[in-house]
Amino acid sequence: MVLNVSDIMSVYKKTGGIIDDAGASASPAGGQSFGSMVKGFLGDGIASLHEGEKAATSAVSGKADLASVVTAMDNAEVVLNEITAIRDKVLAAYKDITSTAI
């Protein structure tokens, strides 16, 4: 999963800020819940990890070139690192919330 500018703009629009084509204005987006956003992100992440696995198995069988395998594996590693960082932030936030005195 290689990101380009249009992918980043699409994700930004989906997660709360809407940018016009010039990139000048932002307004809140309505409609998509946080849960569905996380579910979509995790679905994309899992798909990227599966692409890395497929590339690795095709490389073992000699059906893929080295550059595409390395690219797929690097993308899978980046996604895994992002998912791990998000998990760590969510757990830290949960810990802060649960330790807060009422």
N, C-alpha and C positions, 0 to 999 in steps of 0.2 A: 504494500500500500504506500505509494509515493504521493505525498501531498503537494499540491500546487496552489496557487493563489485563489483560484476559483473554489477549490475544496475548503480552504480556510474561511473564505467569505461565506460559504454555505453553512459551515458549522457555526460561525459567529451569528448568522441570522437565526439559526435554529435555537441558539442558547440564550437569546435575550436581547441582543442588539441588532437592529435592522439598519443596514447601510445601503444608501442608494448607490448608483453606479459610480458617482464621483467620490464616494467614501466620506462625505462631509457630515451627514446627520445620523443620529442614532436615536431610536425610540424603542420602548419596551415591546416585546412581542407577546402575543397572547395565544393560548391554545395548547401548546405542548407542555406537559407536566414534567417535573424534574425526574420522576421515575421512568417515564418513557424516554427521556433524553439519555439517562444512564443506561437503560436497557439497549437503546440503539448504539451507544458508544461501545458497550461490551460486546454486542453482536458483531460490530465492525472489527473489534479487536480479536475476537475468536476467529473470524474469517481470515484475518491477516496471519494469525498463528497457523491456521490450516494451510494457507498458501505457502508458508515457509516449510511446513512439513512435506507438502507435495513436491516442492522444489528439491528438497533434500533427498526424497526417495527417487525422484526422477534422475537426480545426479548420480546416485548410487547405481542405477540401472544404465547409466550412460546416455540418457535421453535429453539432458539439459546441459547448456553451456555454463561455465563457471561463473560468469558475470551475473547471469540471472539468478543463480542459486545464492550467491553472496548478497545480492540486492534483496531478495526475498527474506533471507535470514536476518539481515540487518533491520529490515522493516519489522519483522516479527519481534526482534529484540527491543526495538524502540517502543513498540506497542506494549510489550510485557512490562517494560520499565515504567511506562505511563500508568498502566493499570495498577501496578504495585504502589506507585507514589499516591495515586488517588485513594487506594485502600488505606494506606498509612494515614493520610489526612482525615479520612472519614473516621477511622478508629480513634485518632487523637481528638477529634471534635466530640465524638461520643464519650470519651473518657472525661473531657472537660465538662460536658453537660451533666454527666452522672455524678461528678464530684462537686458540683455547684450546690451550695446550701440553699434550702428553700426558706 
